[in-house]
């Protein structure tokens, strides 16, 4: 899986365990997801270009740096919203677009219902956010949408990935890297990741039945 970058860190291992625990309530789940998203943001942006700027400290004038590239975060609605604040903690200058997709429970194929992104996609590093990379259908469809709108540098960031999802993205969008906290075992017959952490959207927003 040459397109997969696993982000290995003790704090991520700890937080993945909290997210997996069925006893974790939505408040703790949401805050933990935001924290782990910030950690993933560092890994997903380590190759960003910077440019030198002059800055006045309280004592003297010196050289500093600022990002030389614009960043656009694109969460896949609705679960991807849970990752946005964590990314904005370390990328406050980023713009945010949105893609609305849902998975047809019969065909497991993505169906789109909303798409709104900044006009600067062609000049930006675009980071697609979705906690779960399961079948990979929604992520692949979202990347296709972004390419049609001009995006040229795209990366996908998730919390949990399946081999099936990583494989599909690798076949359909070979040049797009996938950053994930963990690669799980497989999908079940309903397309859920095992061992996984359940429905991320329901657990973020407290809408479990």
trRosetta pair geometry for C-beta under 8 A, 3 or more apart (Angstrom, degrees):
i j d omega theta_ij theta_ji phi_ij phi_ji
1 4 4.1 13 133 9 117 123
1 163 7.3 -122 -68 -136 138 74
1 166 5.1 16 -147 139 132 133
1 167 7.0 -84 -105 -74 99 65
1 170 6.5 -130 -144 -57 69 151
1 183 7.7 147 59 -117 164 152
2 170 7.1 113 52 -137 76 127
3 166 6.7 174 77 -174 101 87
3 169 6.4 -147 111 107 150 101
3 170 4.4 -169 13 -98 135 92
3 174 6.7 -138 -71 -159 128 45
3 176 6.7 37 -159 83 127 57
3 177 5.7 -164 -170 -120 71 45
3 178 5.4 61 132 8 93 95
4 161 6.9 -173 -129 100 119 162
4 166 5.0 3 -72 -151 121 137
4 170 7.9 -51 -33 -65 85 120
4 177 7.7 150 -94 -164 14 71
4 178 5.1 -28 -106 71 61 105
4 180 6.6 -32 -157 21 96 114
4 183 6.7 41 -179 -79 149 130
5 43 6.8 178 131 156 125 119
5 177 5.7 24 -9 177 115 117
5 178 6.8 174 23 85 72 49
5 179 4.8 -24 72 -103 107 68
5 180 7.4 143 77 22 56 64
6 180 6.0 -34 -108 74 61 82
6 181 7.6 48 -158 174 70 13
6 182 7.1 56 -144 -107 105 25
6 183 6.1 -72 -91 -18 121 103
7 12 6.1 158 111 -76 96 171
7 39 7.0 149 141 132 139 96
7 40 5.7 176 30 -113 165 71
7 43 4.4 -118 -107 -31 125 171
7 179 6.1 40 -34 -175 114 94
7 180 7.0 -172 12 86 88 30
7 181 5.7 -46 61 -103 99 51
8 12 7.1 -147 -152 61 22 133
8 13 7.8 28 -159 -50 64 102
9 12 4.3 86 62 5 91 107
9 13 7.0 -157 89 -9 46 83
9 39 6.2 -139 62 -180 152 133
10 13 5.6 -53 -149 33 34 114
10 14 6.5 35 154 -19 65 103
11 14 5.6 -50 -151 34 35 114
11 15 6.3 28 154 -14 66 107
11 36 7.9 -175 130 -103 89 72
11 39 6.2 -169 95 -95 118 152
12 15 5.8 -58 -143 41 32 106
12 16 6.2 39 156 -25 67 104
12 36 5.9 98 -126 -138 73 98
12 39 5.6 -159 -73 115 97 151
12 40 7.7 99 -110 -60 125 80
12 181 4.9 -156 -177 -146 121 107
12 182 8.0 175 148 -44 110 89
13 16 5.9 -50 -146 31 28 113
13 17 6.8 30 154 -20 59 104
14 17 6.0 -61 -163 31 31 112
14 18 6.9 28 147 -17 65 104
15 18 5.4 -48 -151 33 42 114
15 19 6.4 41 151 -17 69 104
15 32 5.1 169 -155 -173 96 99
15 35 6.0 -152 -114 91 146 111
15 36 4.3 -176 117 -69 149 113
15 39 7.8 163 24 17 150 144
15 181 7.8 -82 82 -158 104 155
16 19 5.6 -57 -149 39 33 111
16 20 6.2 34 153 -22 67 106
16 36 7.2 111 -59 -117 64 151
16 159 7.4 165 -107 174 86 98
16 160 7.7 120 -139 -76 106 96
16 181 5.6 -178 -76 135 117 130
16 182 5.6 87 -131 -26 152 137
16 197 7.9 -128 -166 -66 68 132
17 20 5.8 -53 -145 34 31 111
17 21 6.6 42 155 -35 62 101
18 21 6.0 -49 -155 17 30 116
18 24 5.6 105 172 -97 70 144
18 28 6.8 -114 175 149 117 109
18 29 7.7 -176 138 -102 92 53
18 32 4.7 -142 103 -131 133 160
19 24 6.7 -91 -114 60 22 165
19 29 6.3 95 -122 -139 67 80
19 32 5.7 -160 -64 113 85 131
19 33 6.6 97 -102 -74 121 80
19 36 7.3 -46 -37 -2 136 155
19 159 6.9 -97 149 163 172 143
19 197 4.8 -15 140 -137 92 154
19 203 8.0 103 -159 127 77 150
20 195 6.6 34 -146 117 124 114
20 196 7.6 141 -123 111 86 35
20 197 4.8 -102 -99 -101 50 91
21 24 4.6 101 80 -25 98 101
22 198 7.2 107 -107 -40 79 135
24 28 5.0 -119 -166 90 89 117
24 29 5.0 115 131 -67 113 87
24 32 7.3 -44 -168 15 143 147
24 203 7.6 44 94 -169 101 121
25 28 5.4 85 57 19 74 99
25 29 6.7 -134 101 -9 33 96
25 206 7.9 16 175 -102 80 101
26 29 5.3 -54 -138 40 33 117
26 30 6.0 36 161 -24 67 105
26 203 6.0 -172 -108 178 76 48
26 204 6.6 71 -157 160 93 12
26 205 6.7 -58 -160 89 136 10
26 206 3.7 -93 -12 -72 171 86
26 208 8.0 -160 -65 -3 114 105
27 30 6.0 -54 -149 33 25 109
27 31 6.6 15 157 -10 61 108
28 31 6.0 -58 -144 41 32 105
28 32 6.0 31 158 -18 67 111
29 32 6.0 -62 -146 40 25 109
29 33 6.2 27 156 -22 63 109
29 203 4.8 -109 165 153 164 101
29 204 6.3 -126 116 -90 112 44
30 33 5.8 -55 -148 34 27 112
30 34 6.6 28 154 -18 61 105
30 82 6.1 -120 -134 -139 73 107
30 204 5.2 97 -94 -151 86 67
30 205 8.0 94 -83 -65 121 38
31 34 5.7 -52 -151 35 33 113
31 35 6.5 34 152 -20 65 105
32 35 5.6 -54 -148 35 34 112
32 36 6.3 27 157 -13 68 106
33 36 6.1 -57 -143 41 29 105
33 37 6.2 37 153 -27 63 108
33 82 4.8 -4 121 153 145 116
33 83 6.6 -91 156 -79 100 64
33 86 7.1 -126 127 -31 61 140
33 131 6.6 -38 -145 -103 123 130
33 159 6.9 -63 -135 -76 86 150
33 200 7.6 117 -111 -161 144 106
33 204 6.4 -43 25 -102 162 101
34 37 5.5 -54 -149 31 30 117
34 38 6.9 34 153 -22 62 99
34 82 7.0 -111 -62 172 73 70
34 83 7.4 174 -104 -124 50 33
34 85 5.1 -23 -132 83 120 106
34 86 4.0 179 -167 -61 56 99
34 89 7.7 97 170 -22 99 133
35 38 5.9 -50 -158 27 34 111
35 39 7.0 30 148 -14 63 103
35 86 6.4 -120 -40 -116 11 119
36 39 5.5 -51 -154 35 41 114
36 40 6.4 41 149 -18 69 104
36 86 7.1 -21 66 -148 44 162
36 159 6.3 65 114 -122 135 107
36 181 6.1 -9 177 -79 123 151
37 40 5.6 -54 -147 39 34 111
37 41 6.4 46 150 -32 65 100
37 82 7.6 180 -46 125 143 69
37 83 4.2 169 -116 -149 140 77
37 84 7.9 -23 159 6 158 15
37 85 7.6 94 76 71 143 60
37 86 2.8 110 79 83 111 147
37 87 5.7 -75 152 -41 110 74
37 129 7.6 35 -141 -145 121 125
37 157 7.8 96 -144 135 78 129
37 159 7.7 -57 -76 -76 75 100
38 41 5.4 -45 -151 22 33 119
38 42 7.4 39 152 -21 60 93
38 86 4.2 -118 -41 -174 72 88
38 87 7.0 -162 -92 -73 52 30
38 89 5.0 -30 -104 65 120 131
38 90 5.5 125 -151 -17 86 117
39 42 6.2 -47 -165 22 37 110
39 43 7.4 27 146 -9 63 104
39 181 8.0 66 91 -99 117 110
40 43 5.7 -58 -156 39 43 110
40 44 5.9 34 152 -17 75 113
40 83 8.0 -38 61 -154 134 118
40 86 7.8 53 41 127 95 130
40 157 5.4 128 145 -168 128 122
40 159 7.6 -110 -46 -93 153 61
40 179 5.9 136 -169 131 101 120
40 181 6.4 -80 -78 -61 116 91
41 44 5.8 -61 -139 42 30 107
41 45 6.1 2 168 2 66 119
41 86 6.6 -174 -25 131 124 86
41 87 4.7 156 -91 -120 129 68
41 89 7.7 162 32 61 159 87
41 90 4.8 150 107 59 140 132
41 91 6.3 -138 -171 -15 133 111
41 157 7.6 37 -83 -148 53 167
42 45 6.6 -81 -145 48 20 93
42 46 6.7 47 158 -64 62 91
42 90 6.6 -79 -64 172 75 168
43 46 6.2 -28 -151 -21 30 115
43 179 5.7 156 107 -155 113 134
44 127 6.2 86 145 -127 139 127
44 155 5.8 163 -163 119 104 142
44 157 5.1 -39 -80 -82 154 126
44 179 4.6 -122 -85 11 97 166
45 48 4.9 -4 -178 -23 84 121
45 71 7.5 -11 -113 -106 126 138
45 90 7.8 180 39 121 147 119
45 91 7.0 171 -67 -75 164 124
45 125 7.7 117 -118 118 85 152
45 127 7.9 -42 -68 -73 95 142
48 67 5.9 -29 152 -136 131 100
48 68 7.6 161 161 44 83 76
48 69 5.7 -134 -157 43 92 122
48 71 7.7 -29 -115 -72 138 113
48 125 6.7 -100 -106 -2 96 163
49 67 7.5 93 84 -165 57 61
49 68 4.2 -59 112 59 99 120
49 69 5.4 95 47 -24 93 109
50 65 4.3 25 164 -179 133 120
50 66 6.5 156 -156 78 86 25
50 67 5.9 -64 -106 -106 71 34
50 68 5.5 156 -139 -13 13 97
51 65 6.8 150 74 -149 30 73
51 66 6.2 -25 60 62 80 76
51 67 8.0 26 16 128 80 15
51 68 4.2 102 -24 -82 99 109
52 63 5.4 -21 -161 -168 112 109
52 64 7.3 136 -156 77 60 35
52 65 6.0 -47 -102 -95 45 68
53 63 7.4 141 74 -159 36 60
53 64 5.3 -31 69 72 87 86
53 65 6.6 141 18 -111 86 16
53 66 5.3 33 -12 -3 134 107
54 61 6.2 6 -176 -177 105 105
54 62 7.5 161 -152 86 62 28
54 63 6.4 -46 -101 -103 56 54
54 64 7.4 107 -145 23 9 83
55 61 7.3 164 86 -152 34 62
55 62 6.1 -27 66 67 82 75
55 63 7.5 95 22 -153 85 11
55 64 4.2 20 1 0 131 129
56 60 7.6 -131 -149 128 63 23
56 61 5.3 -34 -101 -98 69 73
56 62 8.0 132 -109 19 23 68
57 60 5.9 8 53 52 102 53
57 61 7.5 -177 18 -90 74 20
57 62 5.9 22 -13 11 113 116
67 70 7.8 120 122 -83 120 29
67 71 7.3 -37 161 -22 159 107
67 93 6.6 -170 39 65 135 146
69 124 7.0 123 169 -140 88 46
69 125 5.4 58 141 -13 132 109
70 93 7.8 -115 -135 134 65 106
70 94 8.0 125 178 -123 66 53
70 95 7.1 14 172 4 109 109
70 120 5.9 -19 97 131 154 138
70 123 6.2 46 38 114 120 92
70 124 4.4 -64 93 -107 95 91
70 125 7.3 175 88 22 47 72
71 91 5.4 -69 87 -174 158 134
71 93 6.8 97 36 93 106 85
71 94 4.0 -56 96 -109 109 93
71 95 7.2 167 92 25 57 67
71 124 6.3 140 -113 -168 12 102
71 125 5.4 -26 -109 67 68 95
71 127 6.7 2 -170 -1 98 113
72 94 6.6 158 -100 -169 19 88
72 95 4.9 -23 -111 72 75 96
72 96 7.3 159 -163 -92 64 20
72 97 5.9 24 176 -4 111 108
72 117 6.7 62 174 -168 139 101
72 118 5.5 -138 -116 37 126 120
72 120 7.0 172 -58 81 127 91
72 121 6.2 -65 30 -104 164 67
72 124 4.5 64 -8 136 106 151
72 125 7.3 173 26 82 71 45
72 126 4.9 -19 70 -110 104 73
72 127 7.2 172 86 23 51 70
72 151 7.9 -117 65 -107 135 114
73 84 6.0 128 133 -127 143 82
73 87 5.4 138 -107 107 144 150
73 88 7.4 -91 2 -61 159 82
73 91 7.3 137 -48 92 120 136
73 94 5.1 60 -16 151 103 136
73 95 7.2 -174 25 90 72 43
73 96 4.9 -22 69 -109 98 74
73 97 7.3 178 87 29 47 66
73 127 5.3 -26 -111 69 62 102
73 129 6.1 14 -173 -16 94 125
74 80 7.7 -13 128 155 50 152
74 96 7.5 155 -85 -162 39 54
74 97 4.5 -14 -104 71 89 99
74 98 6.9 -178 -153 -87 68 17
74 99 5.8 45 170 -9 108 104
74 117 6.2 -11 -104 -108 118 114
74 126 6.1 12 -4 -174 121 98
74 127 6.9 166 24 81 74 47
74 128 5.1 -30 75 -105 103 61
74 129 6.7 168 81 16 45 80
74 142 7.2 164 126 175 125 120
74 146 6.7 -174 38 -90 173 126
75 79 8.0 -152 179 90 105 47
75 80 2.9 165 -171 126 83 109
75 81 5.1 125 135 -67 158 43
75 83 6.2 165 -108 56 111 96
75 84 5.3 -65 -43 -60 136 105
75 96 7.3 1 3 -163 96 103
75 98 6.3 -17 64 -118 80 70
75 99 7.6 -163 96 35 40 76
75 128 8.0 131 -101 -166 21 50
75 129 4.4 -37 -100 72 67 112
75 130 7.2 134 -159 -71 60 59
76 79 6.9 0 88 59 87 82
76 80 4.1 121 44 -27 55 138
76 99 5.3 -34 -111 78 64 101
76 100 7.8 133 -167 -104 59 21
76 101 5.8 -37 -162 35 107 107
76 128 6.8 40 -38 -177 98 93
76 129 6.8 -157 7 85 72 56
76 130 4.2 6 32 -85 124 111
76 138 6.0 94 -166 149 152 120
76 139 7.2 -89 -48 -88 153 62
76 142 5.6 -82 -91 -79 112 154
77 80 6.4 -69 -62 40 26 103
77 81 6.6 37 -116 -34 63 104
77 98 5.8 43 -45 -175 109 105
77 99 6.7 -157 4 90 84 44
77 100 4.3 -18 48 -104 131 69
77 101 7.2 139 56 25 76 54
77 114 6.4 14 23 62 147 127
78 81 5.7 -30 -179 6 62 119
78 201 5.0 86 75 -136 96 122
78 204 7.9 -162 123 71 94 133
78 205 7.1 -10 130 -26 131 143
79 82 5.9 -39 -177 14 55 115
79 130 6.4 66 87 -153 105 68
79 131 5.1 -94 151 21 118 110
79 132 6.8 -6 120 14 160 96
79 199 8.0 -132 -83 169 131 68
79 200 4.3 75 -149 97 133 108
79 201 3.8 -93 -70 -67 90 82
79 204 6.2 147 -134 5 68 141
80 83 5.8 -55 -166 31 54 110
80 84 7.2 71 142 -44 73 91
80 99 7.9 34 37 55 157 85
80 128 7.8 -66 -131 174 144 63
80 129 4.3 123 -160 103 102 87
80 130 4.7 -46 -80 -89 103 56
80 131 7.0 -159 -88 -14 47 72
81 84 5.6 -35 -156 -1 45 120
81 204 7.5 144 76 139 90 153
82 131 6.3 -2 69 -48 122 126
82 200 6.8 -138 37 159 149 105
82 201 7.8 -160 -17 -106 125 49
82 204 4.1 -102 -79 -126 138 145
83 86 5.7 -63 -164 42 52 114
83 87 6.2 47 146 -19 81 108
83 129 4.3 -157 81 -177 135 129
83 130 7.8 -103 9 -53 143 11
83 131 6.4 178 -46 -66 117 80
83 157 7.2 172 170 104 152 111
83 159 7.7 -154 -86 -44 121 102
84 87 5.9 -65 -154 39 32 107
84 88 6.1 25 156 -16 71 110
84 96 6.2 46 -146 -127 126 136
84 129 6.6 161 -70 76 65 164
85 88 5.6 -56 -141 41 33 109
85 89 6.6 51 154 -36 63 94
86 89 5.8 -40 -158 12 31 118
86 90 7.9 -1 156 8 57 98
87 90 6.7 -77 -165 48 37 88
87 91 5.5 -25 161 37 78 116
87 94 6.7 -36 136 42 107 161
87 127 7.1 178 -145 100 150 145
87 129 6.8 -109 -25 -83 146 143
88 91 6.0 -78 -115 71 32 72
88 92 5.8 69 -180 -101 74 51
88 94 6.3 -124 -103 51 71 113
88 96 7.7 -30 -73 -61 118 124
89 92 7.6 -3 -156 -62 10 83
91 94 4.2 41 135 -25 112 120
94 127 7.9 -40 -145 33 142 121
95 118 4.6 27 133 -39 150 149
95 120 7.2 104 27 48 155 118
95 124 7.5 -69 41 -125 115 157
97 116 6.0 -165 -159 105 81 57
97 117 3.1 17 -135 -116 151 70
97 118 5.8 -117 -63 -2 105 70
97 121 8.0 3 -31 -80 155 107
98 114 6.4 -21 119 125 107 115
98 115 7.5 -166 96 -136 65 27
98 116 5.2 14 51 57 90 92
98 117 7.4 -161 31 -72 41 65
99 112 7.3 -60 -176 -133 89 104
99 114 7.0 154 -166 93 29 75
99 115 5.6 15 -119 -110 70 73
99 117 7.6 7 -58 -57 84 108
99 128 7.8 -12 21 -136 137 100
99 142 4.8 117 115 -129 165 105
99 145 6.2 134 -123 78 130 152
99 146 7.8 -69 -64 -55 140 93
100 112 6.5 105 87 -164 69 63
100 113 4.6 -70 116 70 121 80
100 114 3.0 58 13 41 131 99
100 115 6.9 -116 28 -52 79 52
101 110 4.6 -9 -174 -166 123 113
101 111 6.7 145 -158 70 67 39
101 112 5.3 -35 -97 -97 78 63
101 113 7.3 159 -94 16 28 77
101 138 4.6 150 113 -144 142 101
101 141 6.2 134 -119 86 147 129
101 142 6.3 -103 -19 -64 144 98
102 110 7.2 143 74 -150 26 63
102 111 5.6 -24 63 59 77 93
102 113 6.9 13 3 -1 101 121
103 108 6.0 -7 -178 -153 110 46
103 109 7.2 156 -150 76 67 22
103 110 5.9 -44 -95 -94 63 57
103 111 7.6 152 -108 13 15 81
103 135 7.4 127 -130 27 136 129
103 137 6.9 107 -116 74 100 124
103 138 6.2 -76 -69 -53 95 117
103 191 7.0 -153 160 115 150 153
104 107 4.5 19 95 44 127 93
104 108 6.6 -72 75 -17 75 12
104 109 5.2 3 34 55 116 73
104 110 7.7 -159 0 -90 83 8
104 111 5.7 85 -47 -24 95 116
105 108 7.5 27 -149 -75 21 55
105 190 7.8 -14 -159 -160 87 92
108 135 5.4 133 163 -63 116 164
108 137 6.6 139 139 1 79 152
108 191 4.8 164 -126 -71 123 149
109 137 5.7 -135 -136 -178 44 152
110 137 4.7 -179 -20 131 97 99
110 138 4.2 140 -93 -94 130 63
110 140 7.9 179 7 61 139 80
110 141 4.3 -137 73 14 144 153
110 142 7.8 -103 177 -34 166 78
112 115 6.5 10 179 -45 126 109
112 141 6.7 -153 -55 149 108 129
112 145 7.1 133 -107 -76 151 140
115 145 5.9 -131 -125 -175 137 139
117 121 6.0 38 134 -64 129 121
117 146 7.2 115 -71 -115 171 79
117 149 6.0 90 62 137 136 164
118 121 6.6 151 82 -50 77 72
118 124 7.4 66 81 -15 124 159
120 123 5.1 -60 -177 52 87 104
120 124 5.2 87 121 -33 93 117
121 124 5.7 -76 -138 41 29 110
121 126 6.0 19 -148 -70 87 132
121 146 6.6 -163 -160 -167 141 82
121 149 5.3 64 37 117 162 101
121 150 4.7 125 83 81 108 95
121 151 4.3 -71 169 -72 114 76
121 152 8.0 132 140 0 80 67
122 150 3.8 -60 -60 158 97 114
122 151 6.8 -124 -80 -87 44 26
122 152 6.0 54 -147 -11 60 107
124 151 7.4 -52 70 -122 89 84
124 153 7.3 -143 108 59 42 103
125 153 4.9 -55 -113 108 63 122
125 155 7.3 1 179 9 96 107
126 146 5.8 163 137 -171 158 139
126 151 4.5 -29 2 -142 154 130
126 153 6.5 141 19 87 78 63
126 154 4.8 -26 75 -105 105 72
126 155 7.5 160 86 24 56 61
127 154 7.8 162 -86 -157 26 55
127 155 5.5 -17 -113 69 70 90
127 156 7.9 147 -163 -103 56 19
127 157 5.8 8 -176 0 103 117
128 139 6.5 123 129 -145 141 85
128 142 5.6 127 -143 120 137 130
128 143 6.5 -79 -34 -75 160 77
128 146 7.0 -114 -70 -32 116 154
128 154 6.4 27 -16 -172 109 102
128 155 7.2 -164 24 94 79 40
128 156 4.7 -26 68 -110 109 69
128 157 7.0 164 79 23 54 67
129 157 5.6 -17 -105 69 66 98
129 158 7.8 147 -159 -85 45 50
130 133 6.6 106 93 -71 109 69
130 138 6.8 162 -139 106 164 120
130 139 6.0 -137 40 -83 147 97
130 142 7.7 160 -37 14 135 161
130 156 7.4 -28 31 -165 100 97
130 157 8.0 142 32 81 55 54
130 158 5.5 -23 83 -100 71 94
131 158 6.0 86 175 -159 17 75
131 159 4.4 -8 -157 14 75 116
131 160 6.9 24 156 24 75 83
131 200 4.0 178 79 -160 143 167
131 204 7.9 -179 -22 -49 153 127
132 158 6.4 108 -99 -163 3 121
132 159 7.0 -29 -66 52 50 92
132 160 5.6 -9 -114 67 67 96
132 193 6.1 -154 -155 -2 108 132
132 196 7.4 29 -126 -143 120 102
132 197 7.9 -146 -84 48 109 94
132 200 5.2 -172 -24 -8 110 129
133 136 6.0 33 180 -90 88 70
133 139 5.7 0 -125 -26 92 151
133 156 7.0 87 -91 146 132 130
133 158 4.2 -131 -24 -25 102 172
133 160 7.2 -160 32 99 72 50
133 161 4.1 -2 62 -117 119 78
133 162 6.4 -149 104 21 74 71
133 165 3.9 159 148 134 86 148
133 166 6.6 76 126 -58 136 67
133 169 7.4 -40 -164 -22 128 137
133 178 6.7 51 -95 -159 172 132
133 180 6.7 -88 21 -91 130 129
134 162 5.6 46 -143 4 39 130
134 164 7.5 -3 158 78 47 111
134 165 5.5 127 88 -64 14 131
134 187 6.1 93 -175 -105 85 116
134 191 5.6 77 149 163 130 84
134 192 6.7 -54 -133 -125 135 26
134 193 5.3 -124 -110 -45 84 94
135 138 7.6 93 65 1 94 79
135 162 7.6 2 -65 59 25 137
135 164 6.1 -44 -132 121 43 121
135 165 5.9 90 97 -86 12 85
135 168 6.9 31 153 -3 60 159
135 187 6.6 53 -77 -97 67 160
135 191 5.2 -28 -48 -150 112 112
136 139 5.5 -64 -156 48 55 110
136 140 5.5 55 149 -25 84 108
136 162 7.7 -120 -39 64 92 98
136 164 6.4 -147 -5 124 113 72
136 165 3.4 158 -57 -145 90 61
136 166 7.0 -139 -85 -19 130 19
136 167 7.2 -136 -20 61 162 60
136 168 3.4 154 93 61 145 126
136 169 5.1 -130 -157 -35 122 84
137 140 5.9 -59 -144 38 26 108
137 141 6.2 24 159 -17 64 109
137 168 7.0 -45 -62 146 51 161
138 141 5.8 -57 -147 38 29 110
138 142 6.2 31 154 -21 65 107
139 142 5.6 -54 -146 36 31 112
139 143 6.4 32 155 -19 65 104
139 156 5.6 52 -165 -135 126 144
139 158 7.7 -56 -86 -58 143 126
139 165 6.8 73 27 -172 134 107
139 169 5.9 -31 107 -84 122 120
140 143 5.8 -52 -149 35 31 111
140 144 6.5 35 151 -20 63 104
140 168 5.8 -85 -47 136 139 107
140 169 5.6 -150 -77 -96 89 66
140 172 4.7 49 -147 74 124 152
140 173 6.4 -177 -131 -6 77 113
141 144 5.6 -53 -152 34 33 115
141 145 6.5 38 149 -21 65 102
142 145 5.6 -49 -151 33 35 114
142 146 6.4 33 152 -18 65 105
143 146 5.6 -54 -148 37 33 112
143 147 6.4 36 153 -21 66 103
143 154 5.7 132 -136 136 94 157
143 156 7.1 -56 -69 -64 118 114
143 169 7.3 103 -4 -138 152 96
143 172 7.6 131 74 113 131 110
143 173 4.9 -34 128 -67 153 164
143 176 5.8 -46 -136 -76 146 170
144 147 5.8 -53 -148 34 31 111
144 148 6.5 32 154 -20 63 105
144 172 7.7 -53 -59 157 105 123
144 173 7.8 -133 -59 -66 69 121
145 148 5.8 -59 -154 34 30 112
145 149 6.6 18 152 -10 64 109
146 149 5.8 -63 -151 42 33 106
146 151 4.0 -18 157 25 95 144
146 154 5.8 113 108 -99 143 137
147 150 7.7 157 -175 20 30 8
147 151 5.7 -81 -83 62 38 87
147 152 7.9 88 -125 -86 72 40
147 154 7.3 -74 -65 -21 81 145
151 154 5.3 68 143 -64 125 106
154 173 7.5 -47 82 175 129 139
154 176 5.1 -25 93 -119 99 109
155 176 6.4 171 -108 -167 37 75
155 177 5.1 -13 -129 65 96 89
155 178 7.6 175 -171 -86 72 27
155 179 6.5 34 163 -7 115 107
156 169 6.6 -81 18 -149 158 156
156 176 6.0 59 -12 153 101 113
156 177 7.2 -161 34 99 74 47
156 178 4.7 -19 73 -111 108 72
156 179 7.1 178 91 25 54 68
157 178 7.8 162 -86 -162 29 52
157 179 4.7 -15 -110 67 76 106
157 180 7.6 168 -158 -76 48 48
158 161 5.4 113 80 -67 133 87
158 178 6.9 -10 15 -171 106 97
158 179 7.4 159 27 84 58 57
158 180 5.0 -8 71 -105 88 92
158 181 7.8 -114 107 11 60 79
159 180 7.0 50 133 -153 9 75
159 181 5.2 -11 -161 20 55 121
159 182 7.5 5 152 29 59 89
159 197 7.7 -39 111 23 128 143
159 200 7.4 141 40 -109 133 143
160 180 6.8 76 -134 -167 11 114
160 181 6.8 -40 -69 60 51 96
160 182 5.5 -17 -115 68 70 97
160 184 5.6 27 -175 -24 104 120
160 193 5.6 155 132 110 122 162
160 196 6.1 124 139 -128 158 56
160 197 6.2 168 -20 4 153 107
161 165 5.6 -134 -163 76 79 121
161 166 5.3 65 164 -53 128 105
161 178 6.4 95 -105 152 152 131
161 180 4.1 -65 -12 -107 119 164
161 182 7.2 -179 29 91 74 49
161 183 5.2 -33 76 -109 98 66
161 184 6.9 175 79 15 41 80
161 193 7.8 -179 149 -119 12 145
162 165 4.5 92 56 6 87 102
162 166 7.0 -159 86 -3 45 85
162 183 7.6 113 -124 -162 14 68
162 184 5.7 -38 -96 65 64 97
162 185 7.9 -24 -134 74 81 36
162 186 6.4 66 -156 -153 107 22
162 187 5.3 45 -162 -53 161 87
162 193 4.8 -143 -63 -112 109 99
163 166 5.9 -58 -145 41 31 108
163 167 6.0 34 157 -23 66 112
163 183 6.7 70 -66 -180 69 109
163 185 7.9 -41 -6 159 109 24
163 186 6.6 -28 31 -99 108 60
164 167 5.7 -60 -149 37 26 113
164 168 6.4 26 156 -20 64 105
164 186 7.1 71 -19 -152 108 63
164 187 5.3 -41 22 -9 145 121
165 168 5.9 -52 -147 33 30 109
165 169 6.5 25 158 -12 64 106
165 187 8.0 115 -31 -56 91 120
166 169 6.0 -59 -150 40 30 108
166 170 6.2 33 152 -22 65 111
166 178 5.7 -148 -122 64 87 160
166 180 7.8 -82 -81 -10 116 146
166 183 7.0 -17 -25 -125 148 112
167 170 5.6 -58 -148 36 29 114
167 171 6.5 25 156 -17 65 105
168 171 5.9 -58 -150 36 31 107
168 172 6.2 5 162 0 68 113
169 172 6.2 -68 -136 49 28 95
169 173 5.6 -42 -172 51 70 99
169 176 6.3 -93 172 81 107 115
169 178 5.9 98 92 -58 152 129
170 173 7.6 -68 -101 66 12 57
170 174 5.9 46 -174 -112 55 61
170 178 8.0 -76 -59 -5 83 125
171 174 7.2 7 -134 -70 11 84
173 176 4.1 7 134 12 116 124
180 183 6.3 96 96 -66 139 69
184 193 4.9 93 66 174 150 110
184 194 6.3 166 155 86 123 36
184 195 6.1 -139 -147 31 119 57
184 196 6.0 44 -134 -61 172 57
185 194 5.3 -50 61 98 109 87
185 195 6.7 68 9 -21 113 65
186 193 7.8 171 99 -148 26 56
186 194 5.6 -9 66 53 68 106
187 191 5.5 -15 -173 -139 128 35
187 192 6.6 135 -154 65 74 29
187 193 6.1 -48 -99 -93 65 46
187 194 6.9 140 -127 6 15 90
188 191 7.2 -56 68 13 65 17
188 192 5.2 -7 36 57 106 85
188 194 5.5 94 -45 -40 92 119
192 196 5.9 -45 160 -42 89 173
192 198 7.8 -10 -161 -132 129 29
192 199 7.9 -67 -119 -67 117 70
193 196 3.7 135 89 -85 84 107
193 197 7.8 1 78 14 114 62
197 200 6.7 56 88 -81 107 82
197 203 7.1 -80 138 19 97 167
198 202 7.1 -86 141 67 109 113
198 203 5.7 104 90 -44 120 129
199 202 4.0 47 97 19 117 114
199 203 6.3 154 85 -14 62 89
199 208 7.5 152 59 -97 115 84
200 203 5.8 -64 -144 43 30 107
200 204 6.0 33 158 -24 68 107
201 204 5.8 -53 -145 32 28 111
201 205 6.3 -11 170 14 64 112
201 207 7.3 -27 130 47 82 121
202 205 6.7 -78 -140 54 22 86
202 206 7.7 -85 173 97 56 2
202 207 4.8 -107 -134 71 70 81
202 208 4.7 95 162 -72 118 67
203 206 7.8 35 -162 -71 23 38
203 208 6.8 41 -79 -52 56 113
